[in-house]
Amino acid sequence: MMAIATLPAQALLPEVEVNVNPNLELFAVLYILAFNGSDPFIYAPQEYIQDVLTYFAPYKDHEAVEFIRRVADKSLPANVREYLIMKFSDRLVFLNYLPNETELGELEKLADFARKSNFMAFYNAHKNEYVKMSSKLERILECASNEYEKLFGRTYSFRAEVSYSLKIHPHRLIRNQTIYYIGEAYYHSNFSFYERALAMTHLFAWPFVEDLVNKNHENFENLSYYLGAVRNKLPLPSYTASSYFKQVFAEAVSEHVALKCGIPDDYIEMRRLSFSYMMFPLENIFEGIQELGNGTLYLHIQKITEDMKRWATPKNISRLYERSVPVVGFHFVSRSLYTGTIIIVYGTQNPDKSGTEADKETAYAVKRRFERELKMMYGYSPRIEVKADKDLTEDDLKQNLILIGGPVANKITAQLNDNLPIKFTFNGSWTIVRNSTAVGTIKSFRIASGNITKVYPGLNALKDAYGFMEILKNPWNRNNYILVIAGVDRYGTKNVSYFPWRQSYAIESDSYIEVGFYFMAE
């Protein structure tokens, strides 16, 4: 997140607008052409992408297309490409429509493309789509503006300058007494709408929280051990304690506001659990804000920070982290990057040897996937070795492991099955069940047809599930982790694809994905 100015202290008449910025959408169109509609950063309905490819086909060899292809070079790691897209967007967002600008330098290529292709004809033809998307977000943000005034005693103008079809990492700029959100905005379901709305309310919250923390910095002194607890588990950017607490409070405040403005509690709870691994103690702070009485946060911040000192001390902070932060996929990845080793273990116990060969093929496919995705995200991958379960040594068992296959196929999975949070049972056929006795509480959420609902204990949601991934602490070395990838048969194991980066597990069926969270404190 970044800011280029400081908000004035005086209150302003609040204005809220979500706008599909013509320059950003021009960038998006060129990006779609540059990569022929297929790239991880293209995010739009397929028919819209096809409209771009068809309408602008005569101009696909324009020099602006090649220029954008170089700007977001596909050979670069994903995080570098994301940053370059974000910075290029910042150059465009405050300019007039490019063909109306002068002295553009290298951006003149984009202006020339827009003139020759009559880009605005395409833009206006899709204006109804843009307005339909933006108006729903505007209603949430208008409500949020009022809620921020209640929490902080003031509010500000807020503009979202967005692209309809390009993934631009959400970030904020502050200019001319207005907070700008710059990022993606397209959503295709209720679930993705909630994601967009929370990205906006979070960035809208940041300047308010920044002022709150800065004016009460003495209350945050001697609380840096909270940041230390997270750093023990994850490599974090070079946060200071102050910037870390601003991030955590901005998320807690934005979730509180979004809940007030009609975003469902089920989604808010799932999001809070998903981010708690790196925004500790998010749950406690959110609850503290929910319980506030009359008055602004400025009147209550001292009590919240005093509560933080009571929740944990430097001596027992690790215990609070373990109790209140679920085990998630990022723990597995971060630990693997730190140790430099992952061992993928495929089973050899299946009496049908073709099943063993299938799981071995899956193991190597998983190896390729992890190497590719980790190199894209981090620029490198740990050493990943594939072994048969029968060849594991005692030392191997203590590493970060990926187990391929269920208890029939994989003898390590079989040893662990009774104590797995998500395990297999056999009653004429193999089924997947939640095993809360292994970890205590499991908090589960089902995502189906673009909607999210909390799954309460006793609801049998797993009868048609074909496979899952789950993260757990390695019982042979609790500093390390195990990822289990297993299905009710070899095909289920092969087809599981949802990696729970921010969740403890993900269960897949043909009609839904269930994600969930559990805690594995000592």
Secondary structure, DSSP 8 states (H G I E B T S, - for coil): ---SS---SS-----EEEEE-HHHHHHHHHHHHHTTT-STTB-S-HHHHHHHHHHTGGGTTSHHHHHHHHHT-TTS-HHHHHHHHHHHHHHHHTS--GGG-S--GGGHHHHHHHHHHTHHHHHHHTHHHHHHHHHHHHHHHHHHHHHHHHHHS---EEEEEEESSB----EEEEETTEEEEEEE---SSHHHHHHHHHHHHHHHHHHHHHHHHHHTGGGGTT-THHHHHHHTTS---S--HHHHHHHHHHHHHHHHHHHHTT--HHHHHHHHHHHTTTSTTHHHHHHHHHT--SS-HHHHHHHHHHHHHHH--TTTHHHHHHHHS---HHHHHHHHHHHTEEEEEE----SSHHHHHHHHHHHHHHHHHHHHHHHHHHS---EEEEEEGGG--HHHHTS-EEEES-TTT-HHHHHHGGG-SEEEEESSSEEEEE-GGGTS-EEEEEEETTEEEEE-TT----TTEEEEEEEEE-TT-TTSEEEEEEESSHHHHHH-----SSSSEEEEESS-EEEEEE----
